[in-house]
């Protein structure tokens, strides 16, 4: 297995993707190239052969544009394939559920746990190690009281993305998944700490 690493500065952020053939092995973003590189390397299993690729093909460009669009709060539609076989079946289930949260909405750790099984804490562990941020939008998962909590990029980054994603929706949605209900809360209902409300 050879994994190709790509990164590119887009506006104020560096975006990165690790590709195994045409499947996404990991995605990330950060304020600098070094942090993006480190983040991608952390996702590679020990002894994985990798190379940094300077030229981006059309798929890579599309993925990088999708990362940029997500952190800019734009509506994004894609059908990328993710390599998840290194993750536990539980983590895969939680991440697939997380990928269903639409722009403009959030859900809670407990809400995901009710559908995926496990506890809010176990869902939180999956979110903390999400290898596909921001394409699988762990930033849209919040505490039971709809307060911001836990995000690898920091709460300010989480709030900045969510503010851009706000579509002024006001209605709580209930989505049926495998006979269970996942509640989706509009971003307007969130309770960010005062420091993030500016």
Contact map, one row per residue, 1 for C-alpha under 8 A:
111000000000000000010000000000000000000000000001100000000000000000000000000000000000000000000000000000000000000000000000000000000000000000000000000000000000000000000000000000000000000000000000000000
111100000000000000010000000000000000000000000001111000000000000000000000000000000000000000000000000000000000000000000000000000000000000000000000000000000000000000000000000000000000000000000000000000
111110000000000001111000100000000000000000000001111000000000000000000000000000000000000000000000000000000000000000000000000000000000000000000000000000000000000000000000000000000000000000000000000000
011111000000000001111000000000000000000000000000011110000000000000000000000000000000000000000000000000000000000000000000000000000000000000000000000000000000000000000000000000000000000000000000000000
001111100000000111100000000000000000000100000000011110000000000000000000000000000000000000000000000000000000000000000000000000000000000000000000000000000000000000000000000000000000000000000000000000
000111110000000111000000000000000000000000000000000111010001000000000000000000000000000000000000000000000000000000000000000000000000000000000000000000000000000000000000000000000000000000000000000000
000011111000011110000000000000001001100000000000000000000000000000000000000000000000000000000000000000000000000000000000000000000000000000000000000000000000000000000000000000000000000000000000000000
000001111100011100000000000000001000000000000000000000000000000100000000000000000000000000000000000000000000000000000000000000000000000000000000000000000000000000000000000000000000000000000000000000
000000111111111000000000000000001000000000000000000000000000000000000000000000000000000000000000000000000000000000000000000000000000000000000000000000000000000000000000000000000000000000000000000000
000000011111111000000000000000000000000000000000000000000000000000010000000000000000000000000000000000000000000000000000000000000000000000000000000000000000000000000000000000000000000000000000000000
000000001111100000000000000000000000000000000000000000000000000000000000000000000000000000000000000000000000000000000000000000000000000000000000000000000000000000000000000000000000000000000000000000
000000001111110000000000000000100000000000000000000000000000000000000000000000000000000000000000000000000000000000000000000000000000000000000000000000000000000000000000000000000000000000000000000000
000000001111111000000000000011110000000000000000000000000000000000000000000000000000000000000000000000000000000000000000000000000000000000000000000000000000000000000000000000000000000000000000000000
000000111101111100000000000011111001000000000000000000000000000000000000000000000000000000000000000000000000000000000000000000000000000000000000000000000000000000000000000000000000000000000000000000
000000111100111110000000001111000001000000000000000000000000000100110000000000000000000000000000000000000000000000000000000000000000000000000000000000000000000000000000000000000000000000000000000000
000011110000011111000000001110000001100100000000000000000000000100000000000000000000000000000000000000000000000000000000000000000000000000000000000000000000000000000000000000000000000000000000000000
000011100000001111100001111100000000000100000000000000000001001100000000000000000000000000000000000000000000000000000000000000000000000000000000000000000000000000000000000000000000000000000000000000
001111000000000111110001111000000000000100000000000000000000000000000000000000000000000000000000000000000000000000000000000000000000000000000000000000000000000000000000000000000000000000000000000000
001110000000000011111111110000000000000000000000000000000000000000000000000000000000000000000000000000000000000000000000000000000000000000000000000000000000000000000000000000000000000000000000000000
111100000000000001111111100000000000000000000000000000000000000000000000000000000010000000000000000000000000000000000000000000000000000000000000000000000000000000000000000000000000000000000000000000
001100000000000000111110000000000000000000000000000000000000000000000000000000000000000000000000000000000000000000000000000000000000000000000000000000000000000000000000000000000000000000000000000000
000000000000000000111111000000000000000000000000000000000010000000000000000000001000000000000000000000000000000000000000000000000000000000000000000000000000000000000000000000000000000000000000000000
000000000000000000111111100000000000000000000000000000000000000000000000000000011110000000000000000000000000000000000000000000000000000000000000000000000000000000000000000000000000000000000000000000
000000000000000011110111111000000000000000000000000000000000000000000000000000011110000000000000000000000000000000000000000000000000000000000000000000000000000000000000000000000000000000000000000000
001000000000000011110011111000000000000000100000000000000000000000000000000000000111000000000000000000000000000000000000000000000011000000000000000000000000000000000000000000000000000000000000000000
000000000000000011100001111100000000000100100000000000000000000000000000000000000100000000000000000000000000000000000000000000000011000000000000000000000000000000000000000000000000000000000000000000
000000000000001111000001111110000000000100000000000000000000000000100000000000000000000000000000000000000000000000000000000000000011111000000000000000000000000000000000000000000000000000000000000000
000000000000001110000000011111000001001100000000000000000000000000100000000000000000000000000000000000000000000000000000000000000011110000000000000000000000000000000000000000000000000000000000000000
000000000000111100000000001111100001000000000000000000000000000000100000000000000000000000000000000000000000000000000000000000000000110000000000000000000000000000000000000000000000000000000000000000
000000000000111000000000000111111011000000000000000000000000000000000000000000000000000000000000000000000000000000000000000000000000000000000000000000001000000000000000000000000000000000000000000000
000000000001110000000000000011111010000000000000000000000000000000000000000000000000000000000000000000000000000000000000000000000000000000000000000000000000000000000000000000000000000000000000000000
000000000000110000000000000001111111000000000000000000000000000000000000000000000000000000000000000000000000000000000000000000000000000000000000000000000000000000000000000000000000000000000000000000
000000111000010000000000000001111111100000000000000000000000000000000000000000000000000000000000000000000000000000000000000000000000000000000000000000000000000000000000000000000000000000000000000000
000000000000000000000000000000011111110000000000000000000000000000000000000000000000000000000000000000000000000000000000000000000000000000000000000000000000000000000000000000000000000000000000000000
000000000000000000000000000001111111111000000000000000000000000000000000000000000000000000000000000000000000000000000000000000000000000000000000000000000000000000000000000000000000000000000000000000
000000100000011100000000000111011111111100000000000000000000000000000000000000000000000000000000000000000000000000000000000000000000000000000000000000000000000000000000000000000000000000000000000000
000000100000000100000000000000001111111110000000000000000000000000000000000000000000000000000000000000000000000000000000000000000000000000000000000000000000000000000000000000000000000000000000000000
000000000000000000000000000000000111111111000000000000000000000000000000000000000000000000000000000000000000000000000000000000000000000000000000000000000000000000000000000000000000000000000000000000
000000000000000000000000000100000011111111100000000000000000000000000000000000000000000000000000000000000000000000000000000000000000000000000000000000000000000000000000000000000000000000000000000000
000010000000000111000000011100000001111111110000000000000000000000000000000000000000000000000000000000000000000000000000000000000000000000000000000000000000000000000000000000000000000000000000000000
000000000000000000000000000000000000111111110000000000000000000000000000000000000000000000000000000000000000000000000000000000000000000000000000000000000000000000000000000000000000000000000000000000
000000000000000000000000000000000000011111111000000000000000000000000000000000000000000000000000000000000000000000000000000000000000000000000000000000000000000000000000000000000000000000000000000000
000000000000000000000000110000000000001111111000000000000000000000000000000000000000000000000000000000000000000000000000000000000010000000000000000000000000000000000000000000000000000000000000000000
000000000000000000000000000000000000000111111101000000000000000000000000000000000000000000000000000000000000000000000000000000000000000000000000000000000000000000000000000000000000000000000000000000
000000000000000000000000000000000000000001111111000000000000000000000000000000000000000000000000000000000000000000000000000000000000000000000000000000000000000000000000000000000000000000000000000000
000000000000000000000000000000000000000000011111000000000000000000000000000000000000000000000000000000000000000000000000000000000000000000000000000000000000000000000000000000000000000000000000000000
000000000000000000000000000000000000000000001111100000000000000000000000000000000000000000000000000000000000000000000000000000000000000000000000000000000000000000000000000000000000000000000000000000
111000000000000000000000000000000000000000011111110000000000000000000000000000000000000000000000000000000000000000000000000000000000000000000000000000000000000000000000000000000000000000000000000000
111000000000000000000000000000000000000000000011111000000000000000000000000000000000000000000000000000000000000000000000000000000000000000000000000000000000000000000000000000000000000000000000000000
011110000000000000000000000000000000000000000001111100000000000000000000000000000000000000000000000000000000000000000000000000000000000000000000000000000000000000000000000000000000000000000000000000
011110000000000000000000000000000000000000000000111110000000000000000000000000000000000000000000000000000000000000000000000000000000000000000000000000000000000000000000000000000000000000000000000000
000111000000000000000000000000000000000000000000011111000000000000000000000000000000000000000000000000000000000000000000000000000000000000000000000000000000000000000000000000000000000000000000000000
000111000000000000000000000000000000000000000000001111110000000000000000000000000000000000000000000000000000000000000000000000000000000000000000000000000000000000000000000000000000000000000000000000
000001000000000000000000000000000000000000000000000111110000000000000000000000000000000000000000000000000000000000000000000000000000000000000000000000000000000000000000000000000000000000000000000000
000000000000000000000000000000000000000000000000000011111000000000000000000000000000000000000000000000000000000000000000000000000000000000000000000000000000000000000000000000000000000000000000000000
000001000000000000000000000000000000000000000000000011111111100000000000000000000000000000000000000000000000000000000000000000000000000000000000000000000000000000000000000000000000000000000000000000
000000000000000000000000000000000000000000000000000000111111100000000000000000000000000000000000000000000000000000000000000000000000000000000000000000000000000000000000000000000000000000000000000000
000000000000000000000000000000000000000000000000000000011111110000000000000000000000000000000000000000000000000000000000000000000000000000000000000000000000000000000000000000000000000000000000000000
000000000000000000000100000000000000000000000000000000011111111000000000000000000000000000000000000000000000000000000000000000000000000000000000000000000000000000000000000000000000000000000000000000
000001000000000010000000000000000000000000000000000000011111111100000000000000000000000000000000000000000000000000000000000000000000000000000000000000000000000000000000000000000000000000000000000000
000000000000000000000000000000000000000000000000000000011111111110000000000000000000000000000000000000000000000000000000000000000000000000000000000000000000000000000000000000000000000000000000000000
000000000000000000000000000000000000000000000000000000000111111111000000000000000000000000000000000000000000000000000000000000000000000000000000000000000000000000000000000000000000000000000000000000
000000000000000010000000000000000000000000000000000000000011111111100000000000010000000000000000000000000000000000000000000000000000000000000000000000000000000000000000000000000000000000000000000000
000000010000001110000000000000000000000000000000000000000001111111110000000000000000000000000000000000000000000000000000000000000000000000000000000000000000000000000000000000000000000000000000000000
000000000000000000000000000000000000000000000000000000000000111111111000000000000000000000000000000000000000000000000000000000000000000000000000000000000000000000000000000000000000000000000000000000
000000000000000000000000000000000000000000000000000000000000011111111100000101000000000000000000000000000000000000000000000000000000001000000000000000000000000000000000000000000000000000000000000000
000000000000001000000000001110000000000000000000000000000000001111111110000000000000000000000000000000000000000000000000000000000000011000000000000000000000000000000000000000000000000000000000000000
000000000100001000000000000000000000000000000000000000000000000111111111000000000000000000000000000000000000000000000000000000000000000000000000000000000000000000000000000000000000000000000000000000
000000000000000000000000000000000000000000000000000000000000000011111111111100000000000000000000000000000000000000000000000000000000000000000000000000000000000000000000000000000000000000000000000000
000000000000000000000000000000000000000000000000000000000000000001111111111100000000000000000000000000000000000000000000000000000000011000000000000000000000000010000000000000000000000000000000000000
000000000000000000000000000000000000000000000000000000000000000000111111110000000000000000000000000000000000000000000000000000000000010000000000000000000000000010000000000000000000000000000000000000
000000000000000000000000000000000000000000000000000000000000000000011111110000000000000000000000000000000000000000000000000000000000000000000000000000000000000010011000000000000000000000000000000000
000000000000000000000000000000000000000000000000000000000000000000001111111000000000000000000000000000100000000000000000000000000000000000000000000000000000000011111100000000000000000000000000000000
000000000000000000000000000000000000000000000000000000000000000000001111111100000000000000000000000000000000000000000000000000000000000000000000000000000000000000011000000000000000000000000000000000
000000000000000000000000000000000000000000000000000000000000000000001100111110000000000000000000000000100000000000000000000000000000000000000000000000000000000000001000000000000000000000000000000000
000000000000000000000000000000000000000000000000000000000000000001001100011111000000000000000000000000000000000000000000000000000000000000000000000000000000000000000000000000000000000000000000000000
000000000000000000000000000000000000000000000000000000000000000000000000001111100000000000000000000000000000000000000000000000000000000000000000000000000000000000000000000000000000000000000000000000
000000000000000000000000000000000000000000000000000000000000000001000000000111110000000000000000000000000000000000000000000000000000000000000000000000000000000000000000000000000000000000000000000000
000000000000000000000000000000000000000000000000000000000000000000000000000011111000000000000000000000000000000000000000000000000000000000000000000000000000000000000000000000000000000000000000000000
000000000000000000000011000000000000000000000000000000000000001000000000000001111100000000000000000000000000000000000000000000000000000000000000000000000000000000000000000000000000000000000000000000
000000000000000000000111000000000000000000000000000000000000000000000000000000111110000000000000000000000000000000000000000000000000000000000000000000000000000000000000000000000000000000000000000000
000000000000000000000011110000000000000000000000000000000000000000000000000000011111000000000000000000000000000000000000000000000000000000000000000000000000000000000000000000000000000000000000000000
000000000000000000010011100000000000000000000000000000000000000000000000000000001111110000000000000000000000000000000000000000000000000000000000000000000000000000000000000000000000000000000000000000
000000000000000000000000100000000000000000000000000000000000000000000000000000000111111000010000000000000000000000000000000000000000000000000000000000000000000000000000000000000000000000000000000000
000000000000000000000000000000000000000000000000000000000000000000000000000000000011111100000000000000000000000000000000000000000000000000000000000000000000000000000000000000000000000000000000000000
000000000000000000000000000000000000000000000000000000000000000000000000000000000011111100000000000000000000000000000000000000000000000000000000000000000000000000000000000000000000000000000000000000
000000000000000000000000000000000000000000000000000000000000000000000000000000000001111110110000000000000000000000000000000000000000000000000000000000000000000000000000000000000000000000000000000000
000000000000000000000000000000000000000000000000000000000000000000000000000000000000111111110000000000000000000000000000000000000000000000000000000000000000000000000000000000000000000000000000000000
000000000000000000000000000000000000000000000000000000000000000000000000000000000000001111111000000000000000000000000000000000000000000000000000000000000000000000000000000000000000000000000000000000
000000000000000000000000000000000000000000000000000000000000000000000000000000000000000111111100000000000000000000010000000000000000000000000000000000000000000000000000000000000000000000000000000000
000000000000000000000000000000000000000000000000000000000000000000000000000000000000001111111110000000000000000000000000000001000000000000000000000000000000000000000000000000000000000000000000000000
000000000000000000000000000000000000000000000000000000000000000000000000000000000001001111111111000000000000000000000000000000000000000000000000000000000000000000000000000000000000000000000000000000
000000000000000000000000000000000000000000000000000000000000000000000000000000000000000011111111100000000000000000010000000000000000000000000000000000000000000000000000000000000000000000000000000000
000000000000000000000000000000000000000000000000000000000000000000000000000000000000000001111111110000000000000100010000001001000000000000000000000000000000000000000000000000000000000000000000000000
000000000000000000000000000000000000000000000000000000000000000000000000000000000000000000111111111000000000000000000000000001100100000100000000000000000000000000000000000000000000000000000000000000
000000000000000000000000000000000000000000000000000000000000000000000000000000000000000000011111111100000000000000000000000000000000000100000000000000000000000000000000000000000000000000000000000000
000000000000000000000000000000000000000000000000000000000000000000000000000000000000000000001111111110000000000100010000000000000000000000000000000000000000000000000000000000000000000000000000000000
000000000000000000000000000000000000000000000000000000000000000000000000000000000000000000000111111110000000000100000000000000000000000111001000000000000000000000000000000000000000000000000000000000
000000000000000000000000000000000000000000000000000000000000000000000000000000000000000000000011111111000000000000000000000000000000001110000000000000000000000000000000000000000000000000000000000000
000000000000000000000000000000000000000000000000000000000000000000000000000000000000000000000001111111000000000000000000000000000000000000000000000000000000000000000000000000000000000000000000000000
000000000000000000000000000000000000000000000000000000000000000000000000000000000000000000000000111111101110000000000000000000000000000010010000000000000000000000000000000000000000000100000000000000
000000000000000000000000000000000000000000000000000000000000000000000000000000000000000000000000001111111100000000000000000000000000000000000000000000000000000000000000000000000000000000000000000000
000000000000000000000000000000000000000000000000000000000000000000000000101000000000000000000000000011111000000000000000000000000000000000000000000000000000000000001110000000000000000000000000000000
000000000000000000000000000000000000000000000000000000000000000000000000000000000000000000000000000001111100000000000000000000000000000000000000000000000000000001001111100000000000000001100000000000
000000000000000000000000000000000000000000000000000000000000000000000000000000000000000000000000000011111110000000000000000000000000000000010000000000000000000000000100000000000000000111100000000000
000000000000000000000000000000000000000000000000000000000000000000000000000000000000000000000000000011011111000000000000000000000000000000011100000000000000000000000000000000000000000111100000000000
000000000000000000000000000000000000000000000000000000000000000000000000000000000000000000000000000010001111101100000000000000000000000000011100000000000000000000000000000000000000011110000000000000
000000000000000000000000000000000000000000000000000000000000000000000000000000000000000000000000000000000111111100000000000000000000000000001111010000000000000000000000000000000000000000000000000000
000000000000000000000000000000000000000000000000000000000000000000000000000000000000000000000000000000000011111110000001101100000000000000001111000000000000000000000000000000000000000000000000000000
000000000000000000000000000000000000000000000000000000000000000000000000000000000000000000000000000000000001111111000011001000000000000000000011000000000000000000000000000000000000000000000000000000
000000000000000000000000000000000000000000000000000000000000000000000000000000000000000000000000000000000011111111100001000000000000000000000000000000000000000000000000000000000000011000000000000000
000000000000000000000000000000000000000000000000000000000000000000000000000000000000000000000100110000000011111111111001001000000000000000000000000000000000000000000000000000000000010000000000000000
000000000000000000000000000000000000000000000000000000000000000000000000000000000000000000000000000000000000111111111111011000000000000000000000000000000000000000000000000000000000000000000000000000
000000000000000000000000000000000000000000000000000000000000000000000000000000000000000000000000000000000000011111111110000000000000000000000000000000000000000000000000000000000001010000000000000000
000000000000000000000000000000000000000000000000000000000000000000000000000000000000000000000000000000000000001111111000000000000000000000000000000000000000000000000000000000001001110000000000000000
000000000000000000000000000000000000000000000000000000000000000000000000000000000000000001001100100000000000000111111100000000000000000000000000000000000000000000000000000000000000000000000000000000
000000000000000000000000000000000000000000000000000000000000000000000000000000000000000000000000000000000000000111111110000000000000000000000000000000000000000000000000000000000000000000000000000000
000000000000000000000000000000000000000000000000000000000000000000000000000000000000000000000000000000000000000011011111011000000000000000000000000000000000000000000000000000000000000000000000000000
000000000000000000000000000000000000000000000000000000000000000000000000000000000000000000000000000000000000010011001111111000000000000000000000000000000000000000000000000000000000000000000000000000
000000000000000000000000000000000000000000000000000000000000000000000000000000000000000000000000000000000000111110000111111100000000000000000000000000000000000000000000000000000000000000000000000000
000000000000000000000000000000000000000000000000000000000000000000000000000000000000000000000000000000000000100000000011111110000000000000000000000000000000000000000000000000000000000000000000000000
000000000000000000000000000000000000000000000000000000000000000000000000000000000000000000000000000000000000000010000111111111000000000000000000000000000000000000000000000000000000000000000000000000
000000000000000000000000000000000000000000000000000000000000000000000000000000000000000000000100000000000000110110000111111111100000000000000000000000000000000000000000000000000000000000000000000000
000000000000000000000000000000000000000000000000000000000000000000000000000000000000000000000000000000000000100000000001111111110000000000000000000001000000000000000000000000000000000000000000000000
000000000000000000000000000000000000000000000000000000000000000000000000000000000000000000000000000000000000000000000000111111111000000000000000000000000000000000000000000000000000000000000000000000
000000000000000000000000000000000000000000000000000000000000000000000000000000000000000000100110000000000000000000000000011111111100000000000000000000000000000000000000000000000000000000000000000000
000000000000000000000000000000000000000000000000000000000000000000000000000000000000000000000010000000000000000000000000001111111100000001000000000000000000000000000000000000000000000000000000000000
000000000000000000000000000000000000000000000000000000000000000000000000000000000000000000000000000000000000000000000000000111111100000000000000000001110000000000000000000000000000000000000000000000
000000000000000000000000000000000000000000000000000000000000000000000000000000000000000000000000000000000000000000000000000011111110000000000000000000000000000000000000000000000000000000000000000000
000000000000000000000000000000000000000000000000000000000000000000000000000000000000000000000010000000000000000000000000000001111111100101000000000000000000000000000000000000000000000000000000000000
000000000000000000000000111100000000000000100000000000000000000000000000000000000000000000000000000000000000000000000000000000001111100000000000000000000000000000000000000000000000000000000000000000
000000000000000000000000111100000000000000000000000000000000000000000000000000000000000000000000000000000000000000000000000000000111111100000000000000000000000000000000000000000000000000000000000000
000000000000000000000000001110000000000000000000000000000000000000000000000000000000000000000000000000000000000000000000000000000111111111000000000000000000000000000000000000000000000000000000000000
000000000000000000000000001110000000000000000000000000000000000000100110000000000000000000000000000000000000000000000000000000000001111111100000000000000000000000000000000000000000000000000000000000
000000000000000000000000001000000000000000000000000000000000000001100100000000000000000000000000001000000000000000000000000000000001111110000000000000000000000000000000000000000000000000000000000000
000000000000000000000000000000000000000000000000000000000000000000000000000000000000000000000011011000000000000000000000000000000101111111000000000000000000000000000000000000000000000000000000000000
000000000000000000000000000000000000000000000000000000000000000000000000000000000000000000000000011010000000000000000000000000000000111111111000000000000000000000000000000000000000000000000000000000
000000000000000000000000000000000000000000000000000000000000000000000000000000000000000000000000010000000000000000000000000000100100110111111000000000000000000000000000000000000000000000000000000000
000000000000000000000000000000000000000000000000000000000000000000000000000000000000000000000000000000000000000000000000000000000000010011111100000000100000010011000000000000000000000000000000000000
000000000000000000000000000000000000000000000000000000000000000000000000000000000000000000000000000010001110000000000000000000000000000011111100000000000000000001000000000000000000000000000000000000
000000000000000000000000000000000000000000000000000000000000000000000000000000000000000000000000010000000111100000000000000000000000000011111110000000000000000000000000000000000000000000000000000000
000000000000000000000000000000000000000000000000000000000000000000000000000000000000000000000000000000000111100000000000000000000000000000111111011111000000000000000000000000000000000000000000000000
000000000000000000000000000000000000000000000000000000000000000000000000000000000000000000000000000000000001110000000000000000000000000000001111111110000000000000000000000000000000000000000000000000
000000000000000000000000000000000000000000000000000000000000000000000000000000000000000000000000000000000001110000000000000000000000000000000111111000000000000000000000000000000000000000000000000000
000000000000000000000000000000000000000000000000000000000000000000000000000000000000000000000000000000000000000000000000000000000000000000000011111000000000000000000000000000000000000000000010000000
000000000000000000000000000000000000000000000000000000000000000000000000000000000000000000000000000000000001000000000000000000000000000000000111111100000000000000000000000000000000000000001110000000
000000000000000000000000000000000000000000000000000000000000000000000000000000000000000000000000000000000000000000000000000000000000000000000111111110000000000000000000000000000000000000000111100000
000000000000000000000000000000000000000000000000000000000000000000000000000000000000000000000000000000000000000000000000000000000000000000000110011111000010001000000000000000000000000000000111100000
000000000000000000000000000000000000000000000000000000000000000000000000000000000000000000000000000000000000000000000000000000000000000000000110001111100010000000000000000000000000000000000000000000
000000000000000000000000000000000000000000000000000000000000000000000000000000000000000000000000000000000000000000000000000100010000000000000100000111110110000000000000000000000000000000000000000000
000000000000000000000000000000000000000000000000000000000000000000000000000000000000000000000000000000000000000000000000000000010000000000100000000011111110010000000000000000000000000000000000000000
000000000000000000000000000000000000000000000000000000000000000000000000000000000000000000000000000000000000000000000000000000010000000000000000000001111100000000000000000000000000000000000000000000
000000000000000000000000000001000000000000000000000000000000000000000000000000000000000000000000000000000000000000000000000000000000000000000000000000111110110000000000000000000000000000000000000000
000000000000000000000000000000000000000000000000000000000000000000000000000000000000000000000000000000000000000000000000000000000000000000000000000001111111110000000000000000000000000000000000000000
000000000000000000000000000000000000000000000000000000000000000000000000000000000000000000000000000000000000000000000000000000000000000000000000000111101111111000000000000000000000000000000000000000
000000000000000000000000000000000000000000000000000000000000000000000000000000000000000000000000000000000000000000000000000000000000000000000000000000000111111100000000000000000000000000000000000100
000000000000000000000000000000000000000000000000000000000000000000000000000000000000000000000000000000000000000000000000000000000000000000000000000000001111111110000000000000000000000000000000000000
000000000000000000000000000000000000000000000000000000000000000000000000000000000000000000000000000000000000000000000000000000000000000000100000000000101111111111000000000000000000000000000000000000
000000000000000000000000000000000000000000000000000000000000000000000000000000000000000000000000000000000000000000000000000000000000000000000000000100000011111111100000000000000000000000000001000100
000000000000000000000000000000000000000000000000000000000000000000000000000000000000000000000000000000000000000000000000000000000000000000000000000000000001111111110000000000000000000000000000000000
000000000000000000000000000000000000000000000000000000000000000000000111100000000000000000000000000000000000000000000000000000000000000000100000000000000000111111111000000000000000000000000000000000
000000000000000000000000000000000000000000000000000000000000000000000000100000000000000000000000000000010000000000000000000000000000000000110000000000000000011111111100000000000000000000100000000000
000000000000000000000000000000000000000000000000000000000000000000000000100000000000000000000000000000000000000000000000000000000000000000000000000000000000001111111100000000000000000000100000000000
000000000000000000000000000000000000000000000000000000000000000000000001110000000000000000000000000000000000000000000000000000000000000000000000000000000000000111111100000000000000000000000000000000
000000000000000000000000000000000000000000000000000000000000000000000001111000000000000000000000000000110000000000000000000000000000000000000000000000000000000011111110000000000000000000100000000000
000000000000000000000000000000000000000000000000000000000000000000000000100000000000000000000000000000111000000000000000000000000000000000000000000000000000000001111111100000000000000001110000000000
000000000000000000000000000000000000000000000000000000000000000000000000000000000000000000000000000000110000000000000000000000000000000000000000000000000000000000001111100000000000000000100000000000
000000000000000000000000000000000000000000000000000000000000000000000000000000000000000000000000000000010000000000000000000000000000000000000000000000000000000000000111110000000000000001110000000000
000000000000000000000000000000000000000000000000000000000000000000000000000000000000000000000000000000010000000000000000000000000000000000000000000000000000000000000111111000000000000001110000000000
000000000000000000000000000000000000000000000000000000000000000000000000000000000000000000000000000000000000000000000000000000000000000000000000000000000000000000000001111100000000000001011000000000
000000000000000000000000000000000000000000000000000000000000000000000000000000000000000000000000000000000000000000000000000000000000000000000000000000000000000000000000111110000000000011000000000000
000000000000000000000000000000000000000000000000000000000000000000000000000000000000000000000000000000000000000000000000000000000000000000000000000000000000000000000000011111000000001111000000000000
000000000000000000000000000000000000000000000000000000000000000000000000000000000000000000000000000000000000000000000000000000000000000000000000000000000000000000000000001111100000001110000000000000
000000000000000000000000000000000000000000000000000000000000000000000000000000000000000000000000000000000000000000000000000000000000000000000000000000000000000000000000000111110000111100000000000000
000000000000000000000000000000000000000000000000000000000000000000000000000000000000000000000000000000000000000000000000000000000000000000000000000000000000000000000000000011111000111100000000000000
000000000000000000000000000000000000000000000000000000000000000000000000000000000000000000000000000000000000000000000000000000000000000000000000000000000000000000000000000001111111110000000000000000
000000000000000000000000000000000000000000000000000000000000000000000000000000000000000000000000000000000000000000100000000000000000000000000000000000000000000000000000000000111111110000000000000000
000000000000000000000000000000000000000000000000000000000000000000000000000000000000000000000000000000000000000000000000000000000000000000000000000000000000000000000000000000011111000000000000000000
000000000000000000000000000000000000000000000000000000000000000000000000000000000000000000000000000000000000000000000000000000000000000000000000000000000000000000000000000000011111100000000000000000
000000000000000000000000000000000000000000000000000000000000000000000000000000000000000000000000000000000000000001100000000000000000000000000000000000000000000000000000000000011111110000000000000000
000000000000000000000000000000000000000000000000000000000000000000000000000000000000000000000000000000000000000000100000000000000000000000000000000000000000000000000000000001111011111000000000000000
000000000000000000000000000000000000000000000000000000000000000000000000000000000000000000000000000000000010001101100000000000000000000000000000000000000000000000000000000001111001111100000000000000
000000000000000000000000000000000000000000000000000000000000000000000000000000000000000000000000000000000010001000000000000000000000000000000000000000000000000000000000000111100000111110000000000000
000000000000000000000000000000000000000000000000000000000000000000000000000000000000000000000000000010001110000000000000000000000000000000000000000000000000000000000000000111100000011111000000000000
000000000000000000000000000000000000000000000000000000000000000000000000000000000000000000000000000000001110000000000000000000000000000000000000000000000000000000000000001110000000001111101000000000
000000000000000000000000000000000000000000000000000000000000000000000000000000000000000000000000000000011100000000000000000000000000000000000000000000000000000000000101111100000000000111111100000000
000000000000000000000000000000000000000000000000000000000000000000000000000000000000000000000000000000011100000000000000000000000000000000000000000000000000000001101111100000000000000011111100000000
000000000000000000000000000000000000000000000000000000000000000000000000000000000000000000000000000000000000000000000000000000000000000000000000000000000000000000000101110000000000000001111100000000
000000000000000000000000000000000000000000000000000000000000000000000000000000000000000000000000000000000000000000000000000000000000000000000000010000000000000000000000010000000000000011111110000000
000000000000000000000000000000000000000000000000000000000000000000000000000000000000000000000000000000000000000000000000000000000000000000000000011100000000000000000000000000000000000001111111000000
000000000000000000000000000000000000000000000000000000000000000000000000000000000000000000000000000000000000000000000000000000000000000000000000111100000000000000000000000000000000000000001111100000
000000000000000000000000000000000000000000000000000000000000000000000000000000000000000000000000000000000000000000000000000000000000000000000000001100000000001000000000000000000000000000000111111110
000000000000000000000000000000000000000000000000000000000000000000000000000000000000000000000000000000000000000000000000000000000000000000000000001100000000000000000000000000000000000000000011111110
000000000000000000000000000000000000000000000000000000000000000000000000000000000000000000000000000000000000000000000000000000000000000000000000000000000000000000000000000000000000000000000001111111
000000000000000000000000000000000000000000000000000000000000000000000000000000000000000000000000000000000000000000000000000000000000000000000000000000000000000000000000000000000000000000000001111111
000000000000000000000000000000000000000000000000000000000000000000000000000000000000000000000000000000000000000000000000000000000000000000000000000000000001001000000000000000000000000000000001111111
000000000000000000000000000000000000000000000000000000000000000000000000000000000000000000000000000000000000000000000000000000000000000000000000000000000000000000000000000000000000000000000001111111
000000000000000000000000000000000000000000000000000000000000000000000000000000000000000000000000000000000000000000000000000000000000000000000000000000000000000000000000000000000000000000000000011111
